[in-house]
Amino acid sequence: MLELGQVLAGPFAGAILADLGADVIKVERPEGGDDARRMGHEFRHGDSLTFHVMNRGKRSAALDLKSEAGRAALEALVAGADVFLHNLRPGVAASIGFDAEALTARHKRLVYGEISAFGAVGPMASSPGYEPLIQAWSGLSSLNGGEDDPPIRAAASLCDQGSAMWLVIGILSLLRRREQTGRGGIVRTSLLETALMWAGQKADALMGEGALPERHRSGHPSLVPYEAFETADGPMLICAGNDRLFARLAAVLGCPDLAADERFATNRARLTHKHALFARMLPILAARPRAHWLAALAAAGVPASPIHTLAEALAQPQVAALAMHQAVPGEDFRLTALPMTIDGDRPRIAGRAPSLDAGSKPEWMESHGQP
């Protein structure tokens, strides 16, 4: 698999495929390579932590694609590749003759994957974009936070990494189709399409019901009570997702009458009378420590959780049991592995991110005069 990836979305797609066992060759500029190498302070081997995360397990080949020799070498590599993927700026691939239509016409079995900012069609198809820009433009950031909060960017790179995931799903689907038909194909996605997908439930409500659901910092627009509450010594989340769970919660709170009150007996009634319900619940929860409530709710079978910091979450035995944080072979650090197991085994990180143009030279480079 051949990746012309920059920074996050394209490289993360390549990293997923590398973790799943693909031989991924990352083609980079000879002068400095992927910009992500310098995206932050030096972590190891002169490169940033972000670069190591998004490029583990790959090989690197430095090619000057502005030169005839560099393009010839890339063409030779594509001829032997199953997949070609990139997230180059709009128009760059076409300018060097490696756009989807041209390349798949020359290589019928090739699966071609492309990530853009705003999508392959429409008046903004050629516009560049980055994660926070797309979250802002798509309306996604306007959905975060509470009623009186300003728009807030999600902490994770949902659009970049989500686009990578959709691209990998499409690539795997086309590889399967190729087994049946003998031909490859083109899969395209974008940060905007991914953002619209993540906002889909809210967008569908706006289009289907004529109004956006209320904003909640931790709550749910369709379920009550289903959010964070303060206890005597810290916040916790309570998720009473149906009327049976609410009745159990009411009993734990020492207020079984709440479940019989017509204002609170059903979820739809609780949606209407949420403020009245919380006026009863809040002082009760605030009177005792979080550990008391967590133990009582667990005994009653009501889903609840402390609100952890990231450090607290990483220290939990459950996280350790999942073994998602793997040692990088030959290195002194660990990285987060893929969130899946196959036949009970989590895909292994094959190796560290490559130094620019380092590692064993593929035969195709030597045959085209590459140093």
KABELJO-V761437 format. One record per run of one state. SS is the DSSP state (H for helix, E for strand, C for the rest). FROM is the first residue (numbers start at 1). LEN is the number of residues. If there is no record, write none. Layout:
ss->SS from->FROM len->LEN
ss->SS from->FROM len->LEN
//
This chain:
ss->C from->1 len->1
ss->E from->2 len->3
ss->C from->5 len->4
ss->H from->9 len->11
ss->C from->20 len->5
ss->E from->25 len->4
ss->C from->29 len->6
ss->H from->35 len->4
ss->C from->39 len->3
ss->E from->42 len->3
ss->C from->45 len->2
ss->E from->47 len->2
ss->H from->49 len->7
ss->E from->56 len->1
ss->C from->57 len->2
ss->E from->59 len->4
ss->C from->63 len->5
ss->H from->68 len->12
ss->C from->80 len->3
ss->E from->83 len->4
ss->C from->87 len->5
ss->H from->92 len->4
ss->C from->96 len->4
ss->H from->100 len->7
ss->C from->107 len->4
ss->E from->111 len->6
ss->C from->117 len->14
ss->H from->131 len->8
ss->C from->139 len->1
ss->H from->140 len->4
ss->C from->144 len->14
ss->H from->158 len->24
ss->C from->182 len->3
ss->E from->185 len->6
ss->H from->191 len->8
ss->C from->199 len->1
ss->H from->200 len->10
ss->C from->210 len->10
ss->E from->220 len->1
ss->C from->221 len->2
ss->E from->223 len->1
ss->C from->224 len->2
ss->E from->226 len->5
ss->C from->231 len->4
ss->E from->235 len->5
ss->C from->240 len->3
ss->H from->243 len->10
ss->C from->253 len->4
ss->H from->257 len->4
ss->C from->261 len->6
ss->H from->267 len->6
ss->C from->273 len->1
ss->H from->274 len->13
ss->C from->287 len->3
ss->H from->290 len->11
ss->C from->301 len->3
ss->E from->304 len->3
ss->C from->307 len->3
ss->H from->310 len->5
ss->C from->315 len->2
ss->H from->317 len->6
ss->C from->323 len->2
ss->E from->325 len->3
ss->C from->328 len->6
ss->E from->334 len->3
ss->C from->337 len->5
ss->E from->342 len->1
ss->C from->343 len->2
ss->E from->345 len->1
ss->C from->346 len->7
ss->E from->353 len->1
ss->C from->354 len->9
ss->H from->363 len->5
ss->C from->368 len->4
//
